Amino acid sequence: MTDLAARHDELRPLMFSIAYRMLGQASEAEDVVQDAWLRMQTDETVVRSPEAYATTVTTRLAIDQLRSARVRREAYVGAWLPEPLLTTPADADPAARAETADTVSMAFLVLLESLSPVERAVFLLREVFGYGYDQIAAVVEKSEPNCRQIFARARARVDERRPRFEVSRAQRDELARRFFAACEQGDMAGLERLLADDVVFNGDGGGKAPAVRRPVEGRVQVLRFLGALLRQGAAQDARIEPVEVNGQPGAQLIGGDGRLVSVLALDIADGHIQAMHNVLNPDKLRHLV
């Protein structure tokens, strides 16, 4: 297994990409990758393709982890959002990022929650990672025709609610800049112009931080809610730090004591903000501190 060990740094990003998209949890994805790597190193099987081997072990472990995680999420307090990842445009080749950023977005990962663990694995391996049905069948231990059927059903379900994103990265980033500038200035009229008529605000406090239990919907309602949040933040001397969250524009809210309070991601399309996803659950922010 010496050759495999030498490829750890090369294989790990692939393994984490699969595990995170499967689980929507950075901490759990790290655990899966570590477990997968230990199993790979202790397995005496002759490995012809390290990439295929890493994909198989990681996906199977992620399926098992997701099955138990779904039970916990049924009892989750309030809306469930993924653990945020802070990314930068320099993380990968721009062309590659353009192809994958949408599939790691908050909205996309939430949508994947509607799929069963095996459906999610088949869909991601085919749609995001481009594996052939024969390869996918070997990973999930099902027949190739069955995998084709699973993928068709999963894709139809995802396409019904698939989030839209701004095609132009420059326009997207400019609109985000204007949004956060308006937030800092308390410019409610400016904020109103940037919100879509049917904009949605989602919050995830997990019962451990103040957050809306249900989505706030509609421009008027979201604007009123944002106004209350901005007044509260100003009273606490909080500051907004724009960052890229899961491949989309976003920001960190830093409290007056320097503590990370929340991470907000924006969905932007058609020149307006379509949705906001705000993670306040401290358990989901630990990996960022």
Legacy VTK file of the C-alpha trace (Angstrom):
# vtk DataFile Version 3.0
C-alpha trace
ASCII
DATASET POLYDATA
POINTS 289 float
0.000 0.000 0.000
3.043 2.266 -0.206
1.984 3.722 -3.553
-1.467 4.476 -2.122
0.017 6.208 0.918
2.106 8.395 -1.359
-1.069 9.638 -3.065
-2.802 10.765 0.132
-2.591 14.490 -0.667
-3.878 13.851 -4.178
-6.807 11.626 -3.201
-7.985 13.457 -0.105
-9.709 16.383 -1.934
-11.735 13.903 -4.003
-12.702 11.952 -0.899
-13.759 15.078 1.003
-15.717 16.389 -2.001
-17.732 13.190 -2.122
-18.235 12.920 1.652
-19.248 16.566 2.105
-21.773 16.512 -0.732
-23.176 13.274 0.643
-23.488 14.495 4.233
-23.654 18.287 4.103
-21.525 18.285 7.250
-17.855 19.290 7.103
-17.010 17.680 10.450
-18.698 14.385 9.581
-17.115 14.438 6.132
-13.672 14.776 7.719
-14.423 11.795 9.953
-15.530 9.721 6.963
-12.389 10.621 5.013
-10.169 9.690 7.946
-11.985 6.392 8.470
-11.875 5.632 4.755
-8.156 6.316 4.587
-7.422 4.045 7.528
-9.434 1.245 5.946
-7.699 1.721 2.626
-4.273 1.503 4.205
-5.054 -1.650 6.176
-6.764 -3.400 3.242
-4.415 -5.826 1.560
-6.437 -5.896 -1.668
-4.439 -5.127 -4.808
-5.519 -1.664 -5.951
-5.504 -1.041 -9.698
-7.158 2.385 -9.548
-6.561 4.400 -6.358
-9.195 6.959 -7.405
-11.886 4.313 -7.896
-10.880 2.624 -4.643
-11.014 5.888 -2.694
-14.392 6.733 -4.216
-15.831 3.340 -3.348
-14.688 3.276 0.278
-15.651 6.915 0.910
-19.088 6.614 -0.699
-20.005 3.434 1.164
-18.999 4.929 4.494
-20.893 8.128 3.684
-24.032 6.136 2.846
-23.861 4.404 6.223
-23.216 7.704 8.009
-26.066 9.437 6.219
-28.524 6.730 7.205
-27.856 7.361 10.893
-27.642 11.136 10.389
-31.101 11.273 8.823
-32.598 9.863 12.019
-30.977 12.677 14.015
-32.128 15.304 11.527
-35.754 14.234 11.932
-35.536 15.485 15.529
-33.546 18.610 14.634
-34.901 21.849 16.111
-35.965 24.245 13.350
-34.682 24.257 9.782
-31.613 22.177 8.946
-28.851 23.750 6.856
-25.456 22.282 5.893
-22.286 23.183 7.752
-20.862 26.094 5.750
-17.571 25.915 3.881
-15.630 29.112 3.303
-14.083 28.995 -0.159
-12.049 31.393 -2.278
-11.807 31.898 -6.040
-8.191 30.762 -5.841
-9.137 27.326 -4.496
-9.253 25.790 -7.962
-9.142 26.503 -11.654
-11.923 29.021 -12.518
-13.419 26.736 -15.166
-13.542 23.843 -12.728
-15.099 26.031 -10.038
-17.794 27.204 -12.423
-18.789 23.582 -13.009
-18.836 22.540 -9.350
-19.701 25.623 -7.237
-23.459 25.248 -7.753
-23.351 21.619 -6.605
-21.890 22.527 -3.222
-24.218 25.477 -2.568
-26.409 25.553 0.515
-29.584 25.396 -1.563
-28.388 22.417 -3.595
-27.284 20.437 -0.539
-30.613 21.086 1.180
-32.386 19.853 -1.950
-30.352 16.631 -1.882
-31.881 15.888 1.531
-35.013 14.771 -0.348
-33.081 11.800 -1.764
-32.371 8.528 -0.004
-28.696 7.818 0.817
-28.265 5.484 -2.167
-30.138 7.854 -4.494
-27.912 10.677 -3.334
-24.771 8.630 -3.960
-25.854 7.543 -7.440
-26.931 11.059 -8.377
-23.737 12.725 -7.169
-21.373 10.154 -8.649
-23.051 10.520 -12.043
-24.075 14.189 -12.125
-21.174 15.823 -10.296
-18.249 13.436 -10.594
-19.020 11.983 -14.008
-18.680 8.281 -13.210
-20.050 5.688 -15.617
-22.989 3.538 -14.624
-20.773 0.468 -14.502
-18.495 2.194 -11.994
-21.421 3.463 -9.925
-22.982 -0.001 -9.857
-19.775 -1.398 -8.361
-19.685 1.337 -5.714
-23.283 0.998 -4.485
-23.438 -2.745 -5.176
-26.446 -2.643 -7.454
-26.967 -3.587 -11.080
-26.169 -1.121 -13.851
-29.813 -0.959 -15.095
-30.940 -0.344 -11.527
-28.453 2.520 -11.175
-29.776 4.070 -14.374
-33.305 3.958 -12.969
-32.189 5.368 -9.628
-30.389 8.231 -11.337
-33.349 9.042 -13.591
-35.710 9.247 -10.606
-33.267 11.287 -8.545
-32.527 13.709 -11.360
-36.215 14.267 -12.089
-36.828 15.045 -8.414
-33.863 17.411 -8.206
-34.669 19.193 -11.478
-38.167 20.035 -10.206
-36.701 22.276 -7.476
-33.134 22.896 -8.617
-31.977 26.363 -7.493
-30.972 28.932 -10.105
-27.820 31.008 -9.795
-26.479 34.111 -11.526
-24.637 33.042 -14.659
-22.207 35.949 -14.565
-19.862 35.727 -11.575
-19.000 39.415 -11.955
-22.661 40.476 -11.784
-23.269 38.119 -8.886
-20.350 39.473 -6.883
-21.308 43.078 -7.616
-24.859 42.542 -6.404
-23.542 40.877 -3.242
-21.202 43.830 -2.675
-24.124 46.241 -2.952
-26.212 44.109 -0.601
-23.638 44.039 2.181
-22.853 47.734 1.689
-26.552 48.510 2.117
-26.603 46.334 5.256
-23.699 48.246 6.783
-25.291 51.604 5.923
-28.762 50.600 7.059
-30.054 51.470 3.574
-33.419 49.706 3.619
-34.518 51.172 0.294
-31.336 49.880 -1.296
-31.908 46.452 0.224
-35.475 46.354 -1.022
-34.345 46.931 -4.609
-31.995 43.938 -4.391
-34.516 41.406 -3.104
-36.638 39.222 -5.377
-40.404 39.412 -4.877
-40.438 35.840 -3.553
-37.147 35.962 -1.644
-36.779 33.456 1.206
-34.710 33.744 4.398
-33.714 30.465 6.084
-32.124 30.251 9.526
-30.492 27.358 11.356
-29.943 27.731 15.081
-30.437 24.084 15.942
-32.094 25.117 19.194
-28.732 26.453 20.398
-28.878 29.983 18.965
-31.756 32.380 18.235
-33.048 31.712 14.725
-36.305 31.605 12.807
-37.922 28.178 13.064
-39.616 28.555 9.674
-38.523 30.332 6.491
-39.384 34.014 6.194
-40.921 34.503 2.746
-41.615 37.515 0.536
-39.824 40.817 -0.018
-41.787 42.806 2.562
-41.464 40.205 5.303
-37.766 39.536 4.645
-36.976 43.254 4.506
-38.691 43.806 7.839
-36.808 40.847 9.322
-33.476 42.098 7.964
-34.132 45.505 9.478
-34.585 43.943 12.910
-31.405 41.889 12.504
-29.379 44.938 11.440
-30.599 46.978 14.403
-29.740 44.139 16.762
-26.293 43.750 15.175
-25.578 47.461 15.452
-26.555 47.435 19.125
-24.077 44.604 19.708
-21.316 46.305 17.696
-21.257 43.376 15.252
-19.545 43.613 11.884
-20.090 41.955 8.506
-17.148 40.328 6.712
-17.965 39.309 3.116
-16.669 35.849 2.188
-17.486 33.136 -0.315
-19.695 30.464 1.264
-20.100 27.109 -0.462
-19.151 28.652 -3.784
-21.674 31.498 -3.467
-21.458 35.074 -2.115
-21.840 35.329 1.619
-20.568 36.826 4.836
-19.466 36.110 8.361
-21.116 38.031 11.171
-18.536 38.794 13.847
-19.771 39.887 17.269
-18.393 42.812 19.195
-16.336 40.354 21.237
-14.698 38.980 18.076
-16.683 35.754 18.178
-18.097 34.225 14.996
-21.875 34.545 15.349
-23.178 33.256 12.026
-22.392 32.548 8.395
-24.766 33.777 5.692
-24.919 32.524 2.091
-26.803 34.246 -0.736
-28.533 32.700 -3.748
-28.469 35.241 -6.582
-30.226 34.930 -9.935
-31.854 37.250 -12.465
-30.251 40.287 -10.863
-31.856 39.747 -7.447
-31.276 37.871 -4.226
-33.527 34.832 -4.356
-32.682 33.253 -1.006
-30.542 33.671 2.105
-29.245 30.857 4.307
-28.033 31.851 7.761
-26.230 29.302 9.962
-26.078 30.255 13.657
-25.840 26.839 15.310
-22.456 27.046 17.097
-21.896 23.318 16.552
-21.905 23.949 12.794
-19.392 26.798 13.062
-16.718 25.119 15.159
-14.662 24.040 12.140
-14.401 27.705 11.105
-13.116 29.059 14.413
LINES 1 290
289 0 1 2 3 4 5 6 7 8 9 10 11 12 13 14 15 16 17 18 19 20 21 22 23 24 25 26 27 28 29 30 31 32 33 34 35 36 37 38 39 40 41 42 43 44 45 46 47 48 49 50 51 52 53 54 55 56 57 58 59 60 61 62 63 64 65 66 67 68 69 70 71 72 73 74 75 76 77 78 79 80 81 82 83 84 85 86 87 88 89 90 91 92 93 94 95 96 97 98 99 100 101 102 103 104 105 106 107 108 109 110 111 112 113 114 115 116 117 118 119 120 121 122 123 124 125 126 127 128 129 130 131 132 133 134 135 136 137 138 139 140 141 142 143 144 145 146 147 148 149 150 151 152 153 154 155 156 157 158 159 160 161 162 163 164 165 166 167 168 169 170 171 172 173 174 175 176 177 178 179 180 181 182 183 184 185 186 187 188 189 190 191 192 193 194 195 196 197 198 199 200 201 202 203 204 205 206 207 208 209 210 211 212 213 214 215 216 217 218 219 220 221 222 223 224 225 226 227 228 229 230 231 232 233 234 235 236 237 238 239 240 241 242 243 244 245 246 247 248 249 250 251 252 253 254 255 256 257 258 259 260 261 262 263 264 265 266 267 268 269 270 271 272 273 274 275 276 277 278 279 280 281 282 283 284 285 286 287 288
